[in-house]
Amino acid sequence: MDVPTIDPLQGDFPEVIETYLKYASGAGAGTVMQCVAFNRRGTLLAAGCSDGRCVVWDFQTRGIAKELNNNDCVAAITSVCWSKNGHYILVSAADSTLTLWNVSKGKKVFQTTLQQTHLEARLHPGGSGSSPPSLCLVTSSSSAPIILDFHTQITTVLPISSPDNNGTHDFSNGYAHYTPIEACFNKSGDLVFLGNSIGEILIINYKSNKICGVIQIQGGAGVKDIVFSRNGQHLLTNSSDRIIRVYENLLPLKDSLKFFEVNETENLTSVGLKCLSLVREFQDSITKVHWKAPCFSGDSEWVVGGSASKGEHKIYIWGRDGLLVKLLEGPKEALVDLAWHPTQPIVVSVSLMGLVYIWVKDYTENWSAFAPDFKELDENEEYVEQEDEFDLIPDFEKVKGSCVDEDDEVDIVTIEKNSTFSDSDISQEELCYLPAYPFPDVPEKLLESNSSGSSLLNDSSETEVVEIEYTGGPDLKKRKRKRSKKLLELQDLKDTQKAIVSDCSYKESFSTSEPKKPKSTSMVWNHFKKIKKPNKSVVAVCIYCSANFVAGDARTSNLRCHLRGEHAELVYPEGCSYNDIESTTDESTSDDESVEEYEKVKPTSEKVKYAPSRKQRSKVWNYYKNLKKQNESVAKCNFCHKRYVSGSAVGTNHLWRHIKRKHAKEAGLAPEKK
């Protein structure tokens, strides 16, 4: 690899990642951005997504200015292209659809479905005013490039090989003999430069569909990308031999067709040598990587190319002299697309994860206090004093000199020309920014009144005034209420918000009320699985015995009864809230005590659909299991498995006495004194 030999401080090119853009649509988390393109001024950035959306970002605020959602297309966007005036965007998708959007209105101007697949479309660079463009160039990986007229919908198939090498080909079917094929317009838009897979660059007059010149690439490597510089003076090609070649355009920028009329009798190859001249070749001589999305910088001083290796996010920047000046290494995500800002040293790159990284120059700020005319010197130099530098100037001459320009008129109307753009690029009707629709701020007092109730109405000076009008007769009275000033302001604010929501293309909620709190769910559902049937009824399935019960948001008593009766040994107070499973009650029981023992009783295994409602139970049942024997209830101790008669008639005193005497330590109770 070439070692950087140029001081980075001498060049205006990006060095570090400043931030990244991420788009999360409401359709789902699978939406990722795949291709990007700047408008001609670099104020807006268009990004094509994998779900068919096109997002327009305001590049200065890093916010979304417009979302273009095509309901007829859900396939991934393959390319986006701005018109010269910035009012229109041409979007191509993987399902062969081609859509022309009006950016400011967010409406489709033209849409069609072509036979070609994996489209890449480019608009004609001509046009003036805010009128929509009329022509576009469409390239495909499976067919020859075509010129599409939006008005007549007529397609013209371009030739893909010179007749000198392969003879005359039939392009009527639209399918090419060689793939891939890349093409682009020149700066003026009167010629198409096409690169095929046999190492030829064809110069085509698309109006007559005639090849005007042919340039042979060394080695016959197929052309994968072909791009013109912003000023139209250089042409870049990316070939399959992993070499980026830069050609100098020898044709005049305007009226290029006149050049071919003069040299019409010459051979196509000899004419091609007069059109393009090879200037430089760029490659990585060590790793021999393939290149992705190569392009020029805005001022055509730098050449940039991304690595096409998987798992690498590397961007190479060369000077036009052929030396590598910077290697940008990003995260371990494959690079999909990149674009250089038209006027600033900024590069945006798209990763495989759908993030758009913004690379900027790392400026070193110097906070030292210098005089306005101070100049920092690289080396020490002897200072030569001027003859009149320290001469005394009278005060009246100072005043006279300061008042010389006071009578000059200041022009605040004329727009200064940007040196980056030529005179032909200036358009007074160009769209640089999308209009914003801000919402009015809600006064703090009104917000406080909405959140705290009627705090404004409680004020004695702002209360409603009630007037009584007589409508005829002393007994007939009509009450008329006059609204307070604050209530009128609040009503006007609500009306303004409704009007803005109806006028704007997007809607926002103006609700100032507090969000509703979610309902609390009983902990009994930790032991049941909720199933909803088609008739909107809810069925609770026990996770221990798979018993089914009718349940609801407010019907869980039958579920608690099932847990107490069938799974008391599994449900402990630590695992489920005691108040949710067992209801507390006073420990008052009958004085009668019975110590009669019964033989072992098997618990019932029947699944009760509707459990009967039961009274609140004592905490003593945490240490016993309730068994049934015919019409009587039996309590079985969880520690020694001893059985006692239980029920409302005998009470629970004898059960407490057994626990305190025999198992006070296991139950964590104080032992009963004998």
Protein Blocks (a to p, Z undefined) as FASTA:
>chain_A
ZZdfbdfklpccdfbdfbdcddddfkbmkbccfbdcddfkopaccdddfkopacdddfkl
opafbdcddfkbcbdcfbdcddfkopaccdddfkopacdddfklopafbdcddfbehiad
dddfededjbdcfbdcdddfkbccddddfklopacdddfbdfklnopadfknopafbdcd
dddddfkopaccdddfeopacdddfklopafbdcddehiiacfbdcddfkopaccdddfk
opacddddfbdfbhkllmmmmmmmpcfklmmmmmpccfbdcddfklopacehiaddfkop
accdddfbehiacdddddfkopafbdcdddddddfbdcddfkbccdddddfkopacdddd
dddddfbdcdfkbccdfbdcdddddfklmgccdfklmmmmmmmmmmpccdfkbccddfkb
cfklpcfkbcfbdcddddddddfklmmmmmnopmmlmpmklcccdddddeeijklccddd
dddfklmmmmmmmmmmmmmmmmpmbdcdfbfbdcdddddddfklmmcccdddfkopacdd
dfklopacdddfklcklmmmmmmmmmmmmmcfklpcfklmpccddfbdcfbdcfbdcddd
dddfbdcfbdcddddddfklmmcccddehjaccdddfklopacdedjknojmlmmmmmmm
mmmmmnopacddZZ
